[in-house]
Amino acid sequence: MRYNRPMEQKTWSVPRNLFLHLLVIGTLYASVIGLLVLLFQYINFAFPDTLSFPYTGVLDSIRRAESILLVVFPVFLFISWLLERDFRAEPARRDSKTRKWLIYFTLFLSAITIIIDLITLIYTFLGGDLPVHFLLKILVVFAVTGIVFGYYFWELRHKASERTMLPRYAAMASAVLIIAAIGAGFFIVGSPAQQRARRFDAERIADLQMLQSGIINYWMHKEALPATTDALKDDLLGFVPERDPETGKPYEYRISGPLSFDLCAIFKTDEVSANEWMRGAKTIPVLYPDSSRISPVVSANEIWSHPAGRYCFTRAIDPDFYKPVKQAE
């Protein structure tokens, strides 16, 4: 009976330690990848390239990386603390073969990460990426993965009998780095309330584009501007004039000339160019009644800049470009 208890404790501790080490590795690399993505997007934001990085795509990537770090990195720190506590209680565990193999596996994953990132960066650079993007991202990859390499190489050389505060200092330094990176992301992206306001404004721009397309289509068929947006309602095609997504009220519309009109909305954010938010949005073609031809559509690249508050967009129909249906036939 005297020999069974140590054996039971050993059998219980091995799966536990293996689980904790694997969880540390998983959360470590999720944190490293999240940090790399975050820093990459900061570079894209600081040095914008409209050919490769739409503004909204950068903001989405920043939010996604922040979400990963906010969840995964605290778990990494907590599991690392549990392991370090076990090592202080039983220093011999630090020199176990299982731990050595897992550290080598961590270094292997670090090498794979460096190789994949370098291949990706070189590929995008050869495809026309900005040189400043390439150089800064190379530095970021080597800095982040180099820190991981350096720390775990030290772990391999560190003896259980040696007392050191390096793990604690490393945890504190990494926490400061992650907090600073996440804080910068909140500064760039804005608060959740600001993001929600921007999403509402993006919906308003999309709605105004739909209304503009409907007004043009109405004029092409009837050679007159609709008196109100309710005139655009078409039960056959299932078209219902858009309303403000937040208040549910109809958008302001008024005729300002024989071929010109104003579309107004109340915006929550001040955007330099709302076209950045609409880049890549799908244009919706307007079909003729026989569905055999497609009328001209409003370009999704049209500038829809607006300040915060009530703002009106003045539009004029060019009859030489938007020909009435009767003349086209």
N, C-alpha and C positions, 0 to 999 in steps of 0.2 A: 504493500500500500504506500510505502514511503517513496517508491519510485514512480508511481502512477501520476501523482499530482504535477511534478515538473513536466512530464511528458504531455499531459493534457494542456498545460499552460503554453508549451511550445507549439503544440498542434493548433491552438486557438490563435496565437500571436502571428504565425506565419501568414495565414490568409488575410488577417487584418492589416499587417504591414504591407503585403503585396497590393491590397486594395488601395491603401492610402498612397503608396508610391505611384500606382497607375493613375490615380485621380490627380495627384500633383502634376504628373507629366501632361495629362489631358488639359487641365486648367492652365498650366504654364503655356502650352502652345496655343491654346485659344486666346490667352492674353497677349502673347507675342504677335499673333496674326491680327488681332483686333487693334493693337497699338500700331503695327505697321500700316494697316489700312487707314487708320486715323491720321497718322503723320503724312501718308501719301496724299490724302485728300486736302490736308492743310497746304501742301505744296501746290496741288492743283488749284486751290482757292487763291493762293498768293500770286501764282503765275498762271492766269487763266488761258486756256487754249480752246477756243470755240469749236475747233475741228474734232476734238476728242472728248472733252469733258463738259457736258451741259451743266448749267448752274444747279438745276434741280437734282441731277444725278450726284453731284458733289455733296449737297446737303443730305440727301438720302443715305449716302455711304457714311457720312459723319455720324448721323443718328444711329445707324445700324452698329457701327463700331463702338460708339458710346454705350449702347445697350449691352453689347457683349462684355465690355470691360466692367460695367457696373455690377454685373451678375457674377462673372467668372473670376475676376481678380480677387475679390474678397474671399471666395471659396479657396482659391490658391493659397492666400495668406493664412487662412484658418487651418487648412490641412498641413501646411508647412510648419505651423506652430505646434500642431499635435505631434508631428514626427520629431521635431526638435525637443519637445518635452520628453518623448520616449527615449531619445538618445541621451539626454541628461540623466534619466533614471537608469538606463542600461547602456553605457557607452559602447559595449561590444557590438551592439546592433549597427553602429555606424560603419563597421568594417565587414558587415555580412556580404557574402557573395551575391545574394539576390539584389541587394542595394547597388553593388558595383555594376552588375549587369544592367540594371535599370538606368543608372547614370550614363553608361555607355550608349544605351538606347536613346537617351535624351540628346546626347552629343550627335548621334546619328541623325536624329530628326532635325537638329539644328543645321547640320550640313546639307540635308535635303532641302530645307527651307531656303538656305542661301542659294543653292544651285537653281531651284525653281524660280525664285525671285529674280536672280540675275538673268536667266534665260528670258523671262517675261519682259524685264526692263530693256534688254538688248533688242528683243523683237519689236517692242513698241517704238524704241528709238530709231531702228532701221526703217520703221513704217512712217516716220515723219514726226515723232514726238519731239517736243522742245528739248534742246540740250540741257537747259537748266533743270527740267524735270528729271532727266536721266541722271545727271550728276548728283543732285540732292537726294534722290531716292536710293542711289547706290550707297551714299554716305549713311542714310538712315538704316538700310539693311545691314551694313557692316557694323554700325554702332550698336543696334539692338541685339542682333545675333552674337556679336562679339562679346557683349556683356554676359549673355547666357553661357557662351562657350567658356569664358574666363572663370565665371563663378563655379561651374560644374567641374572644370579641370582642377580648380582649387579643392573642391569636395573630394575628388579622387585622391589627392595628395594629403589631404588633412587626416591626421591620426586621431583616433578616439581619445587618446590620453591628453591631447592638446586642448587647452581652454582658450576660446576665442569668442569675440563679440561680433565677428564679421557677419554671420547669418542675420543677426538682429539689425545691424547697420544696413545690410543689403535690403532687408524687408522694408525698412524705413525709407531708404532712398528710392526704391521702386514704387512705394506707395506715393511718395511726393511726386514722382514723375508721372504716374498714372493720373493722379488728381489734377495736376497741372494740364495734362493733355485733355482730360475730359472737360475741365473748366474752360479751356480755349475753345472747345467744341460748342459749349453752351453760349459762349460769347459770339461765335460766328453764326450758329444756326438760330439762336434765340430761344426763348422759353417755350414750353409747350403751348401756352396761350397765344404767343406770337405766331407759332407754326400753324395753329388752328385758324387764326385770322388770315394768314397767307393762303391757306387752302380754300377758305371761303372766297377770297378775292380771285383766286385762280378759277373757281367755279363761276364766279360772276363774269369774268372775261370770256369763258367758254360759252356762257349763256348769251352774252351780248353778240358774240360771233354768230351764234345760231339765229338770233333775232335779225341780225343784219342780213344774213343769207336768206332768211324767210322774206324780208322786206324787198330785197332785190328780186327774188323769185316772183313775188306778188306783182311788182311793177312790170316785170317781163311779160306776165300773162295778161295784166289788165291795163297797162300803160298809165297807172296812177298809183300814188303812194297810199297805203292803208291809213284810214283815219285814226285807228287805234291798233294796238297789237292784238286785240281780240279778233280783228278781221283776219289774222293769219291762221286762226284755228281751222284745221281741216280734219273732219271726222274720217274721211275716206283714207287719207294717208296716215292718220293717227298723229298729226302734228298739233301740239298744244304749246302756246307761247310760254317760254320759261319765266319763272319768278325767282326773286331773290332767295337763295338757298337757306339763309338764316332767318329772315323775317317772313318769308312767304308772300311778300307784296310784289305786285307787278313792277317791272322796270319802267322808268320814266321814258316816254317816247313823245317826240313832237316834230311836226313838219316845219322846217325852216326855210323852204323854198320849193320851187316846182319839182326839182330833182334832188333836193337835199333834205336831210333829217338829222336829228340828234338822238342819241341813246345815252341815258344817264344811269349811274348807279352810285351807291354810297360805299366807298371802300374803307377798309380798316387799316391798311398798310400803305406806306409810301414806297412804291417801287420805281426804280430808275427806268426800267423797261420791263413791263409785264410780258413782253415777247419772250424773255428768257424762260418764263414759266410755261409758255405755250409751245416752246420748241419741241418738235417731235410729236405734237398733238395731231390727231387725225382730223383732216378736213372732211366735212360731210357734204357730199354732192347733192345737188337739188335735181330731182328727176322731172322730166316733162311728163304730162299726164299719160302718154302712151309708153313711157319708160324706155323708149328706143334711143333717146339721146340724153346726155348729161349736160346740164347748163354749167356755165362758169361758176367756180366756187371762190369763196373768199380765202385768200392765202393764209395759212397758219403762221407764216412769217411776218404778217403785218404787225406794225408796231401798235401796241396797246398800252402805252405808258400812262400812268395815273398817279396822282398824289393821294394822300389820305383824305377822307371826306367825300363830299358829293363832287362828282366829276362827269362831264358830258363829252362824248365823242361825236364830232360832226362828220357826217359822211355825205358824199355827193355821188349820184349815179351817173356814169358816163354812157349815154345812149349809143355811142359808136362802138363801145365794147360790150355792154350788156344790151344786146338787140332784143326788141320785143319778139315774142314767139311768132306773131302773125307775119312780121317782116322776114324772119328767118325762114319761114316756110315758103 
